[in-house]
Every structure is written in C-alpha cells, then in structure tokens.
Amino acid sequence: MKVFLVPNLNKELAYDAAAKAVEALISHGADVLLDEKTRTALSFEAVHYCNVNDALKNCDAIVTIGGDGTLLHIADKSAGKPLLGINVGRLGFLATVEFDEISSKLARLAKGDYTIDRRSMLDITILGKEKKCLHALNDIIISKPNISNTIDVDIYCDGIPVNSFRGDGVIVATPTGSTAYSLSAGGPVLDARIEGILVTPVCAHGLHNPPMVFSANRKLRITVSAYDCIDAQFSIDGKDGQSIECGETVAISLASEYMTLVCFNEADQFEAIDKKLKGR
C-alpha cells in the first residue's frame, strides 16, 4: 500500500505525529509518500518525496495530520482515494485518529483492516455574471458582509418557495457538515450516512424559520434579495469568503461524487460526538 502523508506543519504536534505515522506505516509494509516541499522540515529515511500531483495519482490512501480543516483542504483533490485524518487540532469530527492511536490505527490501515465510509458532497453553482461550479463536503455558508448588516434570503426547492427571511445568513450542509457550523446555529445532527441536504437559517429575524432537511434528489435555489442593495458573501468548507452580488442565485444539489473516509468503527461519527461534544 502507498500512503500519501499530508501534515499541517502549522500544528504544534505535526512533526511528532508525522514521525510516529511514518514509523507505524513503514514497519507494517506500507510505502510513505511526502510532498517534496516538506523535505526540509520532515526529513525521514525510507520515505518517497515527490510533487503533490504525483503523490495523489500514485497513492492508495491519504492520511492527513492536523484537524478537520487539513482533511477538507485535500478532500477536493483526493479523486475518491480513501482519506484518514490524524487529529492534532481541537475537536476533530472528520480527523478521528487521536495522537495516542496513531500506531494502532495506521497499523490497521497498512494491513487493509478497515472499511470505507462514503460521504455525500454538494454540487454548488453560483449563477451570476460569471458562472462558478464548486463542491463542498461540509457546507456552504451565505452570510452578511459585516456585523452591522442583515441580508434577505429566499429559498426554493424544485422551483417552489419554501422560506424567506431576513437575518445573518443561511447554512446549507451535508449530513457530514451537520456537526459543524449548522449545529452551532441550532441545526440537528444527522447520521452522516443519510443522503440529504440540511438548510439552517442563521439568526433569522422571525419566530418560524426552523432548519429543514431535504431529500437527496431535491434541487435547491437560494437568492440573496436586492432589497437593501447589500452584497453578501459565501464560504465553502471554511475557506475564505467570496462575494455574491444582490440578486444572484446559488443552485445546490447533492453531487454524484462521494468523499471516502477510512473507517475503523461503524459508528465513528457518533463515537466522535460522544467523546468530543458531551460535557462541553
């Protein structure tokens, strides 16, 4: 097995975790690939250094070291390769392997002792002056441009209006993303194996704007109203926001592609919730 190791070197424990991961993988017969740009910071023997494109093409699995953001950053480049995250960040709902589990879990990975968990993704099209086609694993957030403004949001499902409100914005999430910003905004936790789309208003100025869950085959359309002539912004999977002009439409549906996560436990998602959310 060839494993592409992707460490976030901004994390304090990244080097120690990488060293532990390399030792565990090589000792159990796996070949380890690292980005050649990390050679100075991460100098290991018996590791193959190459450019990222070659590593992504030739690997059998990808292991990230960081937090959920590190895993999300590489997810849209993974081309369906199995992903496993080592958590040296804070919560880690997607990066489920903790530091003290590195040796045991990566030994299992190298031996092929794991299953694959398919996670739904979103197809997102920004219909404005320039058409933009994007993907999300967690969510797209459409929000006001600054703290002093609100925006008007109109939501349509298969062409039928289902909600209209003024507020701070709206989150459209996959079941995987239901434990991210949507949860903080009052949305429900969905089983990540459900195929559906979750829509959660953010600080809506009204009493009747609950989160809504739509089935997998629904086509959603969200328009930022031009009522106040205020542009909004959108962010996908926590990446830097981009501007969306008043009156522009965001079309959202489930993607035909999936992201695949390495799974050692059939209830990994709920185990993470039990360990990392209870008591907070």
C-alpha positions in Angstrom: 0.0 0.0 0.0 1.2 3.5 -0.8 0.1 6.2 1.7 0.3 9.9 1.0 1.0 11.7 4.3 -0.2 15.3 4.4 0.8 17.2 7.6 -0.2 20.7 8.5 3.1 22.0 9.8 1.5 24.9 11.5 0.2 22.5 14.1 2.3 22.1 17.2 2.4 18.3 17.3 2.6 17.8 13.5 6.2 16.7 13.4 5.9 14.2 16.3 2.7 12.9 14.8 4.3 12.5 11.3 7.3 10.7 12.8 5.0 8.3 14.6 2.9 7.8 11.5 5.9 7.1 9.2 7.2 4.6 11.7 3.9 2.8 12.0 3.2 2.6 8.3 6.7 1.5 7.2 7.0 -1.1 9.9 3.8 -2.7 8.6 4.9 -2.8 5.0 3.4 0.5 3.6 5.2 2.9 1.3 5.0 6.5 2.5 4.8 9.5 0.1 5.5 13.0 1.2 5.3 16.4 -0.6 8.9 17.2 -1.7 8.3 20.7 -0.3 8.3 19.3 3.2 11.7 17.6 2.9 13.5 20.3 4.9 11.0 20.2 7.8 10.3 16.5 7.7 13.5 14.6 6.8 12.7 10.8 7.2 14.6 7.9 5.8 12.7 5.3 3.6 10.1 7.9 2.6 9.5 8.8 -1.0 9.4 12.6 -1.7 7.5 13.7 -4.8 5.3 16.5 -6.0 1.7 16.6 -4.8 0.1 15.7 -8.1 2.2 12.5 -8.4 1.5 11.6 -4.8 -2.2 12.0 -5.3 -2.1 9.9 -8.5 0.0 7.1 -7.2 -1.2 6.7 -3.6 -3.8 4.1 -2.4 -4.8 6.2 0.6 -4.3 9.7 2.1 -3.5 10.4 5.7 -3.7 14.0 6.9 -2.2 15.4 10.1 -3.9 18.4 11.6 -7.6 19.0 12.1 -10.8 18.8 10.1 -9.6 21.8 8.0 -6.5 19.9 6.9 -8.6 17.0 5.7 -11.1 19.2 4.0 -8.3 21.1 2.2 -7.1 17.9 0.5 -10.6 16.3 0.1 -11.5 18.0 -3.2 -8.2 16.8 -4.7 -8.5 13.3 -3.4 -10.3 11.9 -6.5 -12.1 9.3 -4.4 -9.0 8.0 -2.6 -9.7 6.9 1.0 -8.9 9.6 3.5 -7.9 9.2 7.1 -7.3 12.2 9.5 -5.0 12.3 12.5 -6.2 14.9 14.9 -3.7 17.3 16.4 -6.2 20.2 16.2 -9.1 20.8 18.5 -12.3 18.7 18.1 -11.7 16.6 15.0 -15.0 15.2 13.8 -13.5 14.1 10.5 -9.9 13.6 11.7 -10.9 10.9 14.1 -7.5 9.3 14.9 -6.1 10.8 18.1 -2.3 11.1 18.8 -2.2 8.1 21.1 -4.0 6.0 18.5 -1.6 6.6 15.6 0.4 3.4 15.9 -2.6 1.1 16.2 -4.8 2.7 13.6 -2.1 3.1 11.0 -1.1 -0.5 11.5 -4.6 -1.5 10.6 -4.6 0.8 7.6 -1.4 -0.7 6.3 -2.8 -4.2 6.7 -6.1 -3.3 5.0 -8.1 -3.8 8.2 -10.6 -1.0 7.6 -13.9 -0.2 5.8 -14.8 2.7 3.6 -17.4 5.3 4.7 -18.9 7.2 1.7 -19.9 10.8 2.5 -22.2 12.9 0.3 -20.9 16.1 -1.2 -22.7 19.2 -2.6 -22.7 20.5 -6.1 -22.8 24.3 -5.9 -23.3 26.7 -8.9 -23.2 30.4 -8.5 -25.4 31.9 -11.2 -24.2 35.5 -11.6 -22.1 37.5 -14.0 -19.7 34.6 -14.0 -20.9 31.1 -13.5 -19.0 29.2 -10.8 -19.2 25.5 -10.2 -17.9 24.3 -6.9 -18.1 21.4 -4.4 -18.5 21.1 -0.7 -18.1 18.2 1.8 -19.3 20.1 4.8 -21.3 23.2 3.9 -21.8 26.4 2.0 -22.4 29.5 4.2 -24.1 32.5 2.7 -23.8 35.4 5.0 -24.0 39.2 5.5 -20.8 41.1 4.6 -20.2 42.7 8.1 -21.6 42.7 11.6 -23.8 45.8 11.1 -25.9 44.4 8.2 -28.5 41.8 7.6 -29.4 40.1 4.3 -32.7 38.9 2.8 -32.7 35.2 1.8 -35.2 33.4 -0.4 -35.1 29.6 -0.6 -36.7 27.5 -3.3 -37.0 23.7 -3.5 -37.6 22.3 -7.0 -38.7 25.8 -8.0 -41.2 26.1 -5.1 -40.6 28.8 -2.5 -40.1 27.2 0.9 -38.8 30.0 3.1 -38.0 33.7 3.0 -36.4 35.7 5.9 -34.1 38.5 6.9 -31.1 37.6 9.1 -27.4 36.9 9.3 -27.4 34.2 6.6 -28.1 30.6 5.8 -26.1 27.4 6.0 -26.6 24.5 3.5 -24.9 21.4 4.8 -24.4 17.8 4.0 -25.1 15.3 6.8 -21.3 15.2 7.5 -21.5 19.0 7.9 -24.4 18.9 10.3 -22.0 18.7 13.2 -20.1 21.9 12.0 -21.4 25.4 11.9 -25.0 24.3 11.4 -25.0 22.6 14.8 -23.8 25.8 16.4 -26.7 27.6 14.7 -29.3 25.3 16.1 -29.4 22.7 13.4 -29.9 18.9 14.1 -27.2 16.3 14.0 -27.8 14.0 11.0 -26.5 10.5 10.5 -23.6 11.0 8.1 -24.8 8.1 6.0 -28.1 9.7 5.2 -28.3 11.2 1.7 -29.9 14.6 2.2 -29.4 18.3 2.4 -29.7 20.4 5.5 -30.7 24.1 5.4 -30.2 26.1 8.6 -31.1 29.8 8.9 -28.6 31.9 10.9 -30.1 34.4 13.4 -33.3 34.8 11.3 -35.5 37.8 12.3 -38.6 35.8 12.9 -40.2 33.0 15.0 -40.9 30.5 12.3 -37.7 29.7 10.5 -36.7 26.2 11.6 -33.9 24.1 10.0 -35.2 21.9 7.1 -33.9 18.6 5.7 -34.5 17.9 2.0 -34.2 14.5 0.3 -31.3 13.5 -1.9 -33.0 14.3 -5.3 -34.1 17.8 -4.4 -32.7 20.8 -6.2 -32.4 23.9 -4.1 -32.0 27.5 -5.1 -31.1 30.4 -2.8 -31.3 34.0 -3.8 -29.9 36.9 -1.8 -32.5 39.7 -2.2 -31.6 43.1 -3.6 -34.0 44.8 -1.1 -31.2 46.7 0.7 -28.7 46.5 -2.3 -26.2 44.9 0.0 -23.9 42.3 -1.4 -23.4 39.1 0.6 -20.6 36.6 0.8 -20.3 32.9 0.7 -17.8 30.4 2.1 -17.4 26.7 1.3 -15.9 24.3 3.8 -14.5 27.1 5.9 -12.4 28.6 3.1 -12.0 32.3 2.6 -15.3 34.0 1.7 -16.1 35.3 -1.8 -18.6 38.0 -2.8 -22.0 37.3 -4.1 -24.0 40.2 -5.5 -27.6 41.0 -4.6 -30.0 39.1 -6.8 -27.5 36.4 -7.7 -28.7 32.8 -7.2 -26.9 29.8 -5.7 -28.1 26.4 -7.0 -27.4 23.5 -4.8 -27.9 19.7 -5.1 -26.2 16.5 -4.0 -23.1 15.7 -6.1 -22.8 12.4 -7.9 -19.3 12.1 -6.4 -18.6 11.0 -2.9 -15.7 11.5 -0.5 -14.5 8.3 1.0 -13.2 8.1 4.6 -11.3 5.3 6.2 -13.5 3.8 8.9 -12.4 1.5 11.8 -15.7 1.6 13.6 -19.2 1.5 12.0 -20.3 4.3 14.4 -17.2 6.6 14.1 -19.3 9.7 13.8 -21.3 9.0 16.9 -18.2 8.0 18.9 -16.7 11.3 18.0 -19.8 13.2 19.1 -19.9 11.2 22.4 -16.2 11.9 23.1 -15.9 15.5 21.9 -19.3 17.2 22.4 -20.7 15.8 25.6 -19.8 17.9 28.6 -18.9 20.9 26.5 
